[in-house]
Amino acid sequence: MSVNEDRINSIIDERRVKLHLFKPSKREIWTIIGKEKEHWIDPNSNFCSCSGYYFGMIKNKNPCYHVKSISKAKKENKFEIIEFADDEYESFISGIVSNL
Ligand SMILES: [Zn+2]
């Protein structure tokens, strides 16, 4: 098994994939709890906020293992859903952005 697969499996097994679901709009924000901070992943555009993301895209034309973890977690239905109200959306986003 490759190092990336190990990382992906431990993220999923440790339930570090979180779906923040805003209601009633059903907007989704996906994050993964990392060792030092929380990473924000956009599965639709294959974007991740971690520092390895751009490096991986430039070097290997491959997104980081967080992006892959999200798609695997979705497939296996192994993620935590945290529900929010829509009026919390903006403060949530600015919280993420200030954390990057
Ligand atoms: Zn990442």
Backbone and ligand atoms as CSV (ligand in chain L), in Angstrom:
chain,resi,resn,atom,element,x,y,z
A,1,MET,N,N,0.850,-1.203,0.000
A,1,MET,CA,C,0.000,0.000,0.000
A,1,MET,C,C,0.886,1.253,0.000
A,2,SER,N,N,0.519,2.229,-0.767
A,2,SER,CA,C,1.333,3.438,-0.837
A,2,SER,C,C,1.125,4.300,0.410
A,3,VAL,N,N,2.047,5.229,0.588
A,3,VAL,CA,C,1.938,6.136,1.735
A,3,VAL,C,C,0.621,6.904,1.679
A,4,ASN,N,N,0.271,7.356,0.468
A,4,ASN,CA,C,-0.974,8.108,0.347
A,4,ASN,C,C,-2.194,7.286,0.746
A,5,GLU,N,N,-2.206,6.034,0.339
A,5,GLU,CA,C,-3.344,5.188,0.706
A,5,GLU,C,C,-3.433,5.010,2.215
A,6,ASP,N,N,-2.278,4.856,2.854
A,6,ASP,CA,C,-2.253,4.767,4.316
A,6,ASP,C,C,-2.870,6.012,4.946
A,7,ARG,N,N,-2.447,7.162,4.430
A,7,ARG,CA,C,-2.952,8.420,4.981
A,7,ARG,C,C,-4.455,8.542,4.775
A,8,ILE,N,N,-4.890,8.181,3.576
A,8,ILE,CA,C,-6.314,8.281,3.267
A,8,ILE,C,C,-7.111,7.367,4.180
A,9,ASN,N,N,-6.628,6.141,4.354
A,9,ASN,CA,C,-7.357,5.204,5.204
A,9,ASN,C,C,-7.407,5.660,6.650
A,10,SER,N,N,-6.312,6.241,7.146
A,10,SER,CA,C,-6.366,6.643,8.552
A,10,SER,C,C,-7.280,7.863,8.714
A,11,ILE,N,N,-7.312,8.751,7.742
A,11,ILE,CA,C,-8.251,9.884,7.814
A,11,ILE,C,C,-9.682,9.371,7.890
A,12,ILE,N,N,-9.977,8.395,7.066
A,12,ILE,CA,C,-11.352,7.893,7.018
A,12,ILE,C,C,-11.677,7.079,8.264
A,13,ASP,N,N,-10.744,6.218,8.664
A,13,ASP,CA,C,-11.003,5.388,9.848
A,13,ASP,C,C,-11.114,6.212,11.120
A,14,GLU,N,N,-10.381,7.317,11.167
A,14,GLU,CA,C,-10.447,8.157,12.364
A,14,GLU,C,C,-11.581,9.179,12.284
A,15,ARG,N,N,-12.378,9.046,11.253
A,15,ARG,CA,C,-13.551,9.921,11.090
A,15,ARG,C,C,-13.165,11.394,11.103
A,16,ARG,N,N,-12.106,11.716,10.372
A,16,ARG,CA,C,-11.674,13.109,10.338
A,16,ARG,C,C,-12.281,13.879,9.177
A,17,VAL,N,N,-13.123,13.225,8.392
A,17,VAL,CA,C,-13.805,13.918,7.305
A,17,VAL,C,C,-15.127,14.471,7.830
A,18,LYS,N,N,-15.303,15.785,7.666
A,18,LYS,CA,C,-16.516,16.431,8.178
A,18,LYS,C,C,-17.264,17.132,7.045
A,19,LEU,N,N,-18.539,16.889,7.015
A,19,LEU,CA,C,-19.395,17.640,6.104
A,19,LEU,C,C,-20.199,18.646,6.930
A,20,HIS,N,N,-19.993,19.898,6.615
A,20,HIS,CA,C,-20.757,20.960,7.268
A,20,HIS,C,C,-21.913,21.289,6.333
A,21,LEU,N,N,-23.084,20.949,6.789
A,21,LEU,CA,C,-24.257,21.058,5.926
A,21,LEU,C,C,-25.137,22.212,6.398
A,22,PHE,N,N,-25.335,23.161,5.493
A,22,PHE,CA,C,-26.113,24.353,5.845
A,22,PHE,C,C,-27.547,24.195,5.375
A,23,LYS,N,N,-28.455,24.538,6.272
A,23,LYS,CA,C,-29.870,24.362,5.959
A,23,LYS,C,C,-30.604,25.679,6.070
A,24,PRO,N,N,-31.626,25.891,5.250
A,24,PRO,CA,C,-32.205,24.935,4.299
A,24,PRO,C,C,-31.551,24.913,2.909
A,25,SER,N,N,-30.511,25.684,2.669
A,25,SER,CA,C,-29.982,25.759,1.300
A,25,SER,C,C,-29.271,24.469,0.870
A,26,LYS,N,N,-28.853,23.639,1.840
A,26,LYS,CA,C,-28.086,22.416,1.567
A,26,LYS,C,C,-26.709,22.704,0.981
A,27,ARG,N,N,-26.182,23.898,1.255
A,27,ARG,CA,C,-24.804,24.158,0.859
A,27,ARG,C,C,-23.890,23.245,1.672
A,28,GLU,N,N,-22.818,22.794,1.016
A,28,GLU,CA,C,-21.906,21.853,1.673
A,28,GLU,C,C,-20.518,22.440,1.797
A,29,ILE,N,N,-19.911,22.253,2.936
A,29,ILE,CA,C,-18.494,22.560,3.104
A,29,ILE,C,C,-17.834,21.332,3.702
A,30,TRP,N,N,-16.797,20.878,3.004
A,30,TRP,CA,C,-16.085,19.680,3.456
A,30,TRP,C,C,-14.769,20.085,4.091
A,31,THR,N,N,-14.470,19.507,5.239
A,31,THR,CA,C,-13.168,19.749,5.846
A,31,THR,C,C,-12.591,18.422,6.343
A,32,ILE,N,N,-11.279,18.441,6.509
A,32,ILE,CA,C,-10.587,17.308,7.116
A,32,ILE,C,C,-9.740,17.850,8.256
A,33,ILE,N,N,-9.860,17.221,9.397
A,33,ILE,CA,C,-9.060,17.629,10.539
A,33,ILE,C,C,-7.649,17.095,10.351
A,34,GLY,N,N,-6.717,18.012,10.193
A,34,GLY,CA,C,-5.328,17.609,10.023
A,34,GLY,C,C,-4.606,17.599,11.353
A,35,LYS,N,N,-3.302,17.403,11.278
A,35,LYS,CA,C,-2.536,17.340,12.521
A,35,LYS,C,C,-2.483,18.700,13.205
A,36,GLU,N,N,-2.266,19.749,12.402
A,36,GLU,CA,C,-2.143,21.071,13.004
A,36,GLU,C,C,-3.353,21.940,12.762
A,37,LYS,N,N,-3.960,21.789,11.597
A,37,LYS,CA,C,-5.141,22.598,11.338
A,37,LYS,C,C,-6.155,21.845,10.511
A,38,GLU,N,N,-7.258,22.520,10.320
A,38,GLU,CA,C,-8.330,21.931,9.557
A,38,GLU,C,C,-8.168,22.362,8.100
A,39,HIS,N,N,-8.333,21.435,7.177
A,39,HIS,CA,C,-8.204,21.763,5.765
A,39,HIS,C,C,-9.576,21.835,5.130
A,40,TRP,N,N,-9.702,22.773,4.219
A,40,TRP,CA,C,-10.960,22.966,3.532
A,40,TRP,C,C,-10.833,22.400,2.128
A,41,ILE,N,N,-11.752,21.523,1.765
A,41,ILE,CA,C,-11.686,20.856,0.468
A,41,ILE,C,C,-12.956,21.164,-0.321
A,42,ASP,N,N,-12.774,21.505,-1.565
A,42,ASP,CA,C,-13.918,21.673,-2.457
A,42,ASP,C,C,-13.915,20.531,-3.460
A,43,PRO,N,N,-14.738,19.512,-3.225
A,43,PRO,CA,C,-14.703,18.329,-4.099
A,43,PRO,C,C,-15.116,18.640,-5.532
A,44,ASN,N,N,-15.914,19.686,-5.734
A,44,ASN,CA,C,-16.367,19.993,-7.093
A,44,ASN,C,C,-15.236,20.520,-7.961
A,45,SER,N,N,-14.333,21.278,-7.370
A,45,SER,CA,C,-13.225,21.796,-8.167
A,45,SER,C,C,-11.910,21.107,-7.810
A,46,ASN,N,N,-11.977,20.049,-6.994
A,46,ASN,CA,C,-10.768,19.331,-6.560
A,46,ASN,C,C,-9.751,20.249,-5.912
A,47,PHE,N,N,-10.244,21.173,-5.107
A,47,PHE,CA,C,-9.353,22.114,-4.443
A,47,PHE,C,C,-9.191,21.738,-2.976
A,48,CYS,N,N,-7.990,21.969,-2.460
A,48,CYS,CA,C,-7.763,21.787,-1.021
A,48,CYS,C,C,-6.916,22.949,-0.530
A,49,SER,N,N,-7.152,23.355,0.709
A,49,SER,CA,C,-6.451,24.525,1.244
A,49,SER,C,C,-5.093,24.175,1.851
A,50,CYS,N,N,-4.692,22.910,1.837
A,50,CYS,CA,C,-3.455,22.558,2.526
A,50,CYS,C,C,-2.224,23.010,1.738
A,51,SER,N,N,-1.091,22.997,2.418
A,51,SER,CA,C,0.121,23.519,1.789
A,51,SER,C,C,0.669,22.567,0.734
A,52,GLY,N,N,0.304,21.299,0.790
A,52,GLY,CA,C,0.812,20.350,-0.185
A,52,GLY,C,C,0.065,20.365,-1.508
A,53,TYR,N,N,-1.054,21.088,-1.521
A,53,TYR,CA,C,-1.934,21.005,-2.690
A,53,TYR,C,C,-1.274,21.532,-3.967
A,54,TYR,N,N,-0.768,22.752,-3.918
A,54,TYR,CA,C,-0.199,23.349,-5.129
A,54,TYR,C,C,1.035,22.595,-5.570
A,55,PHE,N,N,1.822,22.188,-4.602
A,55,PHE,CA,C,3.028,21.424,-4.894
A,55,PHE,C,C,2.678,20.150,-5.656
A,56,GLY,N,N,1.680,19.427,-5.157
A,56,GLY,CA,C,1.274,18.191,-5.815
A,56,GLY,C,C,0.727,18.430,-7.207
A,57,MET,N,N,-0.024,19.516,-7.368
A,57,MET,CA,C,-0.597,19.804,-8.674
A,57,MET,C,C,0.499,20.154,-9.671
A,58,ILE,N,N,1.510,20.891,-9.220
A,58,ILE,CA,C,2.586,21.299,-10.123
A,58,ILE,C,C,3.487,20.103,-10.423
A,59,LYS,N,N,3.819,19.373,-9.385
A,59,LYS,CA,C,4.805,18.297,-9.540
A,59,LYS,C,C,4.190,17.067,-10.208
A,60,ASN,N,N,3.045,16.643,-9.727
A,60,ASN,CA,C,2.479,15.375,-10.198
A,60,ASN,C,C,1.170,15.545,-10.959
A,61,LYS,N,N,0.706,16.792,-11.072
A,61,LYS,CA,C,-0.617,17.058,-11.650
A,61,LYS,C,C,-1.681,16.210,-10.961
A,62,ASN,N,N,-1.524,16.093,-9.675
A,62,ASN,CA,C,-2.405,15.261,-8.873
A,62,ASN,C,C,-2.812,16.056,-7.635
A,63,PRO,N,N,-4.078,16.052,-7.303
A,63,PRO,CA,C,-4.449,16.742,-6.065
A,63,PRO,C,C,-3.909,15.993,-4.852
A,64,CYS,N,N,-3.915,16.630,-3.722
A,64,CYS,CA,C,-3.373,16.019,-2.504
A,64,CYS,C,C,-4.288,14.897,-2.014
A,65,TYR,N,N,-3.807,14.191,-1.003
A,65,TYR,CA,C,-4.577,13.043,-0.522
A,65,TYR,C,C,-5.857,13.453,0.189
A,66,HIS,N,N,-5.962,14.716,0.574
A,66,HIS,CA,C,-7.225,15.155,1.198
A,66,HIS,C,C,-8.381,15.067,0.198
A,67,VAL,N,N,-8.110,15.538,-1.026
A,67,VAL,CA,C,-9.161,15.506,-2.047
A,67,VAL,C,C,-9.598,14.071,-2.302
A,68,LYS,N,N,-8.617,13.184,-2.346
A,68,LYS,CA,C,-8.946,11.763,-2.569
A,68,LYS,C,C,-9.675,11.179,-1.369
A,69,SER,N,N,-9.317,11.650,-0.179
A,69,SER,CA,C,-9.997,11.152,1.019
A,69,SER,C,C,-11.476,11.498,1.002
A,70,ILE,N,N,-11.784,12.696,0.508
A,70,ILE,CA,C,-13.181,13.111,0.477
A,70,ILE,C,C,-13.978,12.202,-0.446
A,71,SER,N,N,-13.432,11.920,-1.633
A,71,SER,CA,C,-14.224,11.108,-2.557
A,71,SER,C,C,-14.373,9.686,-2.028
A,72,LYS,N,N,-13.349,9.191,-1.353
A,72,LYS,CA,C,-13.459,7.851,-0.789
A,72,LYS,C,C,-14.443,7.836,0.385
A,73,ALA,N,N,-14.371,8.849,1.223
A,73,ALA,CA,C,-15.289,8.924,2.364
A,73,ALA,C,C,-16.737,8.987,1.886
A,74,LYS,N,N,-16.947,9.749,0.804
A,74,LYS,CA,C,-18.299,9.837,0.242
A,74,LYS,C,C,-18.769,8.479,-0.265
A,75,LYS,N,N,-17.867,7.804,-0.975
A,75,LYS,CA,C,-18.215,6.516,-1.558
A,75,LYS,C,C,-18.574,5.513,-0.465
A,76,GLU,N,N,-17.808,5.543,0.623
A,76,GLU,CA,C,-18.020,4.570,1.695
A,76,GLU,C,C,-18.954,5.086,2.771
A,77,ASN,N,N,-19.410,6.307,2.561
A,77,ASN,CA,C,-20.348,6.906,3.506
A,77,ASN,C,C,-19.767,6.987,4.922
A,78,LYS,N,N,-18.500,7.370,4.994
A,78,LYS,CA,C,-17.830,7.447,6.291
A,78,LYS,C,C,-17.388,8.879,6.560
A,79,PHE,N,N,-18.302,9.692,6.957
A,79,PHE,CA,C,-17.953,11.067,7.328
A,79,PHE,C,C,-18.980,11.556,8.330
A,80,GLU,N,N,-18.619,12.602,9.033
A,80,GLU,CA,C,-19.536,13.157,10.021
A,80,GLU,C,C,-20.252,14.357,9.430
A,81,ILE,N,N,-21.527,14.410,9.682
A,81,ILE,CA,C,-22.304,15.546,9.206
A,81,ILE,C,C,-22.585,16.481,10.382
A,82,ILE,N,N,-22.236,17.729,10.183
A,82,ILE,CA,C,-22.518,18.734,11.204
A,82,ILE,C,C,-23.459,19.749,10.572
A,83,GLU,N,N,-24.599,19.928,11.164
A,83,GLU,CA,C,-25.596,20.807,10.549
A,83,GLU,C,C,-25.505,22.225,11.093
A,84,PHE,N,N,-25.693,23.162,10.169
A,84,PHE,CA,C,-25.692,24.579,10.517
A,84,PHE,C,C,-26.900,25.237,9.878
A,85,ALA,N,N,-27.232,26.400,10.396
A,85,ALA,CA,C,-28.258,27.213,9.748
A,85,ALA,C,C,-27.591,28.101,8.709
A,86,ASP,N,N,-28.344,28.445,7.673
A,86,ASP,CA,C,-27.771,29.260,6.598
A,86,ASP,C,C,-27.201,30.585,7.084
A,87,ASP,N,N,-27.801,31.166,8.120
A,87,ASP,CA,C,-27.283,32.473,8.540
A,87,ASP,C,C,-25.943,32.360,9.282
A,88,GLU,N,N,-25.477,31.134,9.492
A,88,GLU,CA,C,-24.144,30.945,10.079
A,88,GLU,C,C,-23.071,30.802,8.997
A,89,TYR,N,N,-23.508,30.752,7.747
A,89,TYR,CA,C,-22.602,30.429,6.642
A,89,TYR,C,C,-21.434,31.415,6.538
A,90,GLU,N,N,-21.763,32.711,6.548
A,90,GLU,CA,C,-20.711,33.706,6.330
A,90,GLU,C,C,-19.669,33.704,7.442
A,91,SER,N,N,-20.118,33.592,8.675
A,91,SER,CA,C,-19.128,33.589,9.757
A,91,SER,C,C,-18.316,32.302,9.729
A,92,PHE,N,N,-18.918,31.227,9.251
A,92,PHE,CA,C,-18.181,29.980,9.125
A,92,PHE,C,C,-17.067,30.123,8.086
A,93,ILE,N,N,-17.426,30.690,6.933
A,93,ILE,CA,C,-16.442,30.884,5.863
A,93,ILE,C,C,-15.311,31.796,6.329
A,94,SER,N,N,-15.660,32.896,6.980
A,94,SER,CA,C,-14.569,33.794,7.386
A,94,SER,C,C,-13.713,33.137,8.469
A,95,GLY,N,N,-14.298,32.248,9.258
A,95,GLY,CA,C,-13.513,31.499,10.222
A,95,GLY,C,C,-12.504,30.588,9.534
A,96,ILE,N,N,-12.942,29.933,8.476
A,96,ILE,CA,C,-12.037,29.054,7.713
A,96,ILE,C,C,-10.929,29.875,7.075
A,97,VAL,N,N,-11.324,30.974,6.448
A,97,VAL,CA,C,-10.342,31.765,5.700
A,97,VAL,C,C,-9.290,32.334,6.638
A,98,SER,N,N,-9.702,32.762,7.821
A,98,SER,CA,C,-8.724,33.352,8.736
A,98,SER,C,C,-7.819,32.277,9.330
A,99,ASN,N,N,-8.213,31.034,9.168
A,99,ASN,CA,C,-7.447,29.920,9.706
A,99,ASN,C,C,-6.415,29.383,8.725
A,100,LEU,N,N,-6.489,29.761,7.476
A,100,LEU,CA,C,-5.634,29.175,6.445
A,100,LEU,C,C,-4.184,29.627,6.605
L,1,ZN,ZN,ZN,-4.861,18.825,1.019
